[in-house]
């Protein structure tokens, strides 16, 4: 969504923060995260660099806030996919839907998806970022707990890492276009995603 430029001084505190993060989203889509700067985001939001600086401090702070927000949206996408299931859906269907939500988020936001995991660009000591990243695991944890009831801690950890690695790896290959003909055309990629999720659910169950 395009940022609507405003005259200096016309942003409320929350609105300015939103406008700056929307500007990051635009720049990442257009040119990638390396092109993001606090000054350019301020320009797009219609404010001075000095007005923008107190919100995020510098580029790393800006990208950290952006990645934090996107992590929360990723978790929401997984929860929403599960919530859309028919009433009474079983545990395997909920795990499958959780994976669908992850894949759908990455497909709709490939540039943002890649940016979220650029730990060289964000402050990994930031408590809000760390909390959001940890929370983004929660939908998978909930779904896996229901599928693999009774699994001990080591077996559960292996299932979680396996599931996340498979789905995240698929999304990364797709987002970076590094999969050659395996995930092309788009209809084939969708078929591969469905088959992969089905295999994953059976393996974890």
Secondary structure, 3 states (H helix, E strand, C coil): CCCCCCCCCCCCHHHHHHHHHHHHHHHHHHHCHHHCCHHHHHHHHCCCHHHHHHHHCCHHHHHHHHHHHHHHHHHHHHHHHHHCCCCCCCHHHHHHHHHHHHHHHHHHCHHHHHHHCCCCCCCCCCHHHHHHHHHHCHHHHHHHHHHCCCCCHHHHHHHHHHHHHHHHHHHHHHHHCCCHHHHCCHHHHHHHHHHHHHHHHHHHC
